[in-house]
Each structure stands twice: as C-alpha cells, then as structure tokens.
Amino acid sequence: MYKIIGADQKEYGPITADQLRQWISEGRINASTKVQTEGAGVWKCISELPEFAAALPASVPPAPGTPSQIAMAPAAAKPNQMALWAMIIGIISLLCCQILGPVSIVLGIVALSQIKKNPQQTGSGFAITGIVLGVLSLIIAVVGIAILVAFPQYLTNFQNAFPQ
C-alpha cells in the first residue's frame, strides 16, 4: 500500500500498486509525484521506486529546433554595499581623514566575508581596495606622527608659515 501527494498538495491513500500503475497510464501521476510506501516515513519520487519504472513513460527527447525548457536568465549578481562603502571611506581616509582608515579596513573585511558566504554578491574588488586604502592611510598617519615627534620644529615652522 502507498500514499501519494497530489498536485493539490493533499495526501491520498492508502492506494494499491495496481491503482498507482493505472494512474500513471492515465497521466494522473508523473515521475516527480511524491510517494510513501506503507511503514516508511520517507517520501520519494515515484521514479525512485523500481516497481514503477516500467509503468513510467520514457522521456522523449525534444524535436530539433523546439525548446525543451524555457530558458531563464541567471539571477543578476547583487553588489555588496558594504564593499562599496569600504572603498569610498578608504578614498576619504587617504585624502584627508586618516582616522577613518580603520573603519575602511573593518568594512572591507566584513564585506569580503559576506561575499564569500553569498556567491550571488559581487564587490570583492571594492572591498580589497577599501582595505588597501585604509592601510595606506594608517601608514601615512603613523609616519606623519613619527616625523612630528622626531622633528618638532616642522610643526612650529608649519605654524609660522600661516599668518594668524
């Protein structure tokens, strides 16, 4: 005895094997119809059960020139917004605000991990650019601070260069 899931997603049965073969011949059941054998807790496609293999119609290849399936365009890759922001903040940190360098680095690293987890997302180049620009801005900041500490006269000369 068997149970099936109909096209209306309702469970039917118990049904005999002969009844299933008749429904296959009438086209009421196809190879992807879910079937559960009595005593089993697992639903399988009827095509997975060897006792119904002979009753299922053999798949016929489509005639040349006729499409067998509707071709669907692949889902468009979605850019990761965090990667874009990592690059933008990296540019800003390099140009004027070196304090934003760590923010760019963190955003880039988080964006790369998100892109790795979700292959539908793009933007790893933006994320890497943000990380590199953030590191460069930190290097510039550290070198600048080291120069000011080592040579304090540069700061006084800079202050004297602009009249108050």
N, C-alpha and C positions, 0 to 999 in steps of 0.2 A: 504494500500500500504506500501511496505517495501523497504529498501535499504540494500545491503549487502556489506561486504568487502570480495573480492575473495582471493584465495590463492596467486594471484599475487599482493596483497595489493592494488588493484584498487577498486573503488566504483562502484557498479552496481545497477541499479534500476531507476525508481520505478518498483517493482515486486509485483504481487498479492500473496496472501497467498496460493492459489492453485498451483501456479508456484513453490513456495518455497517447498511445500509438495512433488511435483514431483521431484525436485532436491534432496531432502532428500532421496527419494526412489531410485533414480539413483546413490546415493553415491557422488553426486557433492557437497553436503553440509553436514557437520558433526555437532556434538553438540557444538563445540567450534567456529563455524562460527559467526562472529560479524554481528548483525542485528540492524537496526534502524527503528523504526516504524515512520510512517508519522506524522509529527508535534512534535515528541520528539527529543530532542537534544542529547540524550544519546545512546551510542552503548552498546548493551548487547549481550551475547552469546545466540544463538538460543535456547539452553537448558533452559534458564531462562524464556522463553515465554511459558506460559501454553498452548496456542493454538497449539503449535507444539510438545508437549510432546508425544502425541500418535503416531506421524509420525516418531519420532526418534527411532532408533533401541535400544533395551535394551542392556545394557552392558553384555557381556557373560564372566563369569569367565574363566580364562585360565585352560587348562587341567593340571592335576597333573604332575609335572616334567618339564613343559615348562615355561621358564621365561616369565613373562608378560611385564617386562621392563628391559632395560639394566641397570644394577647396576653401578652407578658411585661412585667412591671413593670420600669421602668428601675432600674438599679443605684442603691442608696442612696448619696447623697453621703457621703463619709467626711471627718469634720472633721480638720484638721491639728492634731496635738497640740502642735507647736512654737508655733503661733499662740496656742493656749490658754495655754501656759506663758509666752509673751511678755506677755500681758495680766496674768496672775497676778503675775509678777515686777515688772511695771510698777506695779501697785497697791501691792505691798510697798515698792518703792523710793520711791514718792510718800509713803507714810505714815510710814516710819521709816528706811529704809536707802538713802539716796540713792546710795550706792556701787554699788547694783545697777542703776542707770539704764542704763549702757552694755550690760549683759547683756540687758536687756529690748529695747533698740534692736536689737542684733545678732540676737537670736532672732526679732524681728518682721520684719526684713529678709530673713532666711533663709527664714522661713515664707512670706512673700509670693512669693519666687522659686520655692519648691516648689509653691505653689498655682497660679502662672502656668504651670509646666511640666506640671502634672497637673490638668486641669479637673474631675476627679472629686472633688477635695478642696475643702472649704469652710473658712471661718475667716478670710477676709481682714479682716473687721471686727475680730476679736480681735487680729490681727497689727498692724493700724493703731493700735488702742487701746494696745497694748503699746509701740509706737514713740512715740506721743504722750506717754504717761505717763512713759516713760523720759526723754524730752527735758525734760518739765516737772520731773522730779526733779533732773536735772542743772542746770537753770536755778536752781532753789531752792538747790541746794548751792553753786553759784558765787556767787549773790547773798549767801548766808549767810557764805561765806568772805570776800567783799569787805567786808561790814559789819564782821566781826570784825577784819579788817586795818585798815580805816579808823578804826574806833572801838574800840580795845582795852578801854576802860572798861566796855563792855557785858559782856565776858567776866568781868571782876572783879566787877561788880555781880551777875551771874548766880551766880557762885560764892559771893558773900556772902549771897545770898538763901536758901541752904540751909545750915542749921547742920551742922557736921561731926560 
